[in-house]
Amino acid sequence: MEQKWSYLVEEYRAMLYRIAFSNMKNRADAEDAVQEAFLRYMKDEKPIQNKEHEKAWLIRTTIHICLDILKSGWYQRTVPWNESSAIAEKNIYLPYQVRDDETLEAVLQLPVHYRNPIYLFYYEDYSIHEIAVILNEKEGTIKTRLRRGREEVKKILTEGRP
């Protein structure tokens, strides 16, 4: 059984961390969210149908955990240690990306309902159908959020505002 968990962690850890980091915007909270997702998977006794379902479940759970943390009262009243929120947001980057990636910085400024579809589509290479399944939304909703998210990214990049 331990081999199954080790395999699961090695298979999905990096991807889930990138997704959590794009939502949480700091390393510690992203790591906590990923760890919680794996713990929930291990506690869940329902059999997973196949590898794609397993992956979708983990992504969806990670995103929901991030959203729960972000809307918690405790999180909303905290300030990053040794830096203000404005400075923290300015210096956000994903560990595998180049720091000068203005487009990624613009994506990270988007509201979460645009950020997740944009991130999954452009940075994780998921199709619209796959994103709809993962986020439990209709394909039309995902297409609209992608279009509106692209428009918002364009505004941020050209005008410097969300």
C-alpha positions as CSV (number, residue, x, y, z in Angstrom):
1,M,0.0,0.0,0.0
2,E,2.9,2.4,0.8
3,Q,4.2,1.9,-2.8
4,K,0.8,3.1,-4.1
5,W,1.0,6.3,-2.1
6,S,4.6,6.9,-3.1
7,Y,3.7,6.5,-6.7
8,L,0.8,8.8,-6.4
9,V,2.8,11.5,-4.8
10,E,5.6,11.2,-7.3
11,E,3.2,11.2,-10.2
12,Y,1.1,14.3,-9.3
13,R,3.1,16.3,-6.7
14,A,4.7,18.8,-9.1
15,M,1.5,19.5,-11.1
16,L,-0.7,19.9,-8.0
17,Y,1.9,22.2,-6.4
18,R,2.0,24.4,-9.5
19,I,-1.8,24.6,-9.4
20,A,-1.9,25.3,-5.7
21,F,0.9,27.9,-6.0
22,S,-1.0,29.7,-8.7
23,N,-4.0,30.0,-6.3
24,M,-2.2,30.6,-3.0
25,K,0.7,32.7,-4.3
26,N,3.1,31.5,-1.6
27,R,5.1,28.3,-1.1
28,A,3.9,27.3,2.4
29,D,0.2,27.5,1.7
30,A,0.6,25.7,-1.6
31,E,2.5,22.9,0.1
32,D,-0.2,22.7,2.8
33,A,-3.0,22.5,0.1
34,V,-1.2,19.7,-1.8
35,Q,-0.6,17.8,1.4
36,E,-4.2,18.1,2.4
37,A,-5.3,16.9,-1.1
38,F,-3.2,13.8,-0.8
39,L,-4.5,13.1,2.7
40,R,-8.1,13.4,1.6
41,Y,-7.4,11.0,-1.3
42,M,-5.9,8.5,1.1
43,K,-8.8,8.8,3.5
44,D,-11.4,8.5,0.7
45,E,-12.6,4.9,0.4
46,K,-14.4,5.2,-2.9
47,P,-12.5,3.4,-5.7
48,I,-11.2,5.6,-8.4
49,Q,-12.2,4.4,-11.9
50,N,-9.1,5.2,-13.8
51,K,-5.9,7.3,-13.9
52,E,-7.6,10.3,-15.6
53,H,-10.4,10.3,-13.0
54,E,-7.8,10.1,-10.3
55,K,-5.9,13.1,-11.7
56,A,-9.1,15.1,-12.1
57,W,-10.2,14.3,-8.6
58,L,-6.8,15.5,-7.2
59,I,-6.8,18.7,-9.2
60,R,-10.4,19.5,-8.3
61,T,-9.8,18.7,-4.6
62,T,-6.6,20.9,-4.6
63,I,-8.4,23.8,-6.1
64,H,-11.3,23.5,-3.6
65,I,-8.9,23.3,-0.7
66,C,-7.2,26.5,-2.0
67,L,-10.5,28.3,-2.3
68,D,-11.5,27.2,1.2
69,I,-8.2,28.5,2.6
70,L,-8.5,31.8,0.7
71,K,-12.1,32.5,1.9
72,S,-11.4,31.6,5.5
73,G,-11.5,34.4,8.0
74,W,-8.1,33.6,9.4
75,Y,-6.4,33.8,6.0
76,Q,-8.1,37.1,5.1
77,R,-6.8,38.7,8.3
78,T,-3.2,37.7,7.9
79,V,-0.3,39.5,6.3
80,P,2.8,37.9,4.9
81,W,5.7,38.1,7.3
82,N,8.1,40.9,6.6
83,E,6.3,42.2,3.5
84,S,3.1,43.9,2.7
85,S,0.5,42.4,0.4
86,A,1.4,44.7,-2.5
87,I,5.1,43.8,-2.3
88,A,4.2,40.1,-2.0
89,E,2.0,40.2,-5.1
90,K,4.6,42.0,-7.1
91,N,7.2,39.3,-6.4
92,I,5.0,36.3,-7.0
93,Y,6.4,33.7,-9.5
94,L,6.1,30.0,-10.0
95,P,9.3,28.2,-9.2
96,Y,9.6,26.7,-12.6
97,Q,9.0,29.9,-14.5
98,V,11.3,32.8,-15.4
99,R,10.8,35.8,-13.0
100,D,10.2,38.2,-16.0
101,D,7.2,36.4,-17.2
102,E,4.7,39.3,-17.3
103,T,2.0,37.2,-18.7
104,L,2.1,34.7,-15.8
105,E,2.1,37.7,-13.3
106,A,-1.0,39.0,-15.1
107,V,-2.7,35.6,-14.9
108,L,-2.0,35.4,-11.2
109,Q,-3.8,38.8,-10.7
110,L,-7.0,37.4,-12.2
111,P,-10.0,36.5,-10.1
112,V,-10.0,32.7,-9.3
113,H,-12.9,31.9,-11.7
114,Y,-10.8,33.1,-14.6
115,R,-7.3,32.2,-13.2
116,N,-7.9,28.4,-12.9
117,P,-9.3,27.8,-16.4
118,I,-6.6,30.0,-17.9
119,Y,-3.8,28.3,-15.9
120,L,-5.1,24.8,-16.7
121,F,-5.5,25.6,-20.4
122,Y,-2.2,27.4,-21.1
123,Y,0.2,26.2,-18.4
124,E,-1.0,22.6,-17.9
125,D,-2.2,22.0,-21.5
126,Y,-5.7,20.7,-20.6
127,S,-8.5,20.8,-23.2
128,I,-11.7,22.8,-22.6
129,H,-13.6,19.5,-22.1
130,E,-11.0,18.3,-19.6
131,I,-11.2,21.6,-17.7
132,A,-15.0,21.4,-17.6
133,V,-14.8,18.0,-16.1
134,I,-12.1,18.9,-13.6
135,L,-13.9,22.1,-12.5
136,N,-17.4,20.5,-12.7
137,E,-18.6,23.3,-15.1
138,K,-20.2,23.3,-18.5
139,E,-17.9,23.6,-21.5
140,G,-19.6,26.8,-22.5
141,T,-18.8,28.3,-19.1
142,I,-15.2,27.4,-19.5
143,K,-15.0,28.9,-23.0
144,T,-16.5,32.1,-21.7
145,R,-14.1,32.2,-18.7
146,L,-11.2,31.7,-21.0
147,R,-12.3,34.5,-23.3
148,R,-13.0,36.9,-20.5
149,G,-9.8,35.9,-18.7
150,R,-7.8,36.5,-21.9
151,E,-9.4,39.9,-22.1
152,E,-8.5,40.7,-18.5
153,V,-4.9,39.6,-19.1
154,K,-4.7,41.8,-22.1
155,K,-6.0,44.8,-20.0
156,I,-3.5,44.1,-17.3
157,L,-0.6,43.9,-19.8
158,T,-1.5,46.9,-21.8
159,E,-3.0,49.2,-19.1
160,G,-1.3,47.8,-16.0
161,R,-4.6,47.2,-14.2
162,P,-6.9,44.2,-13.5
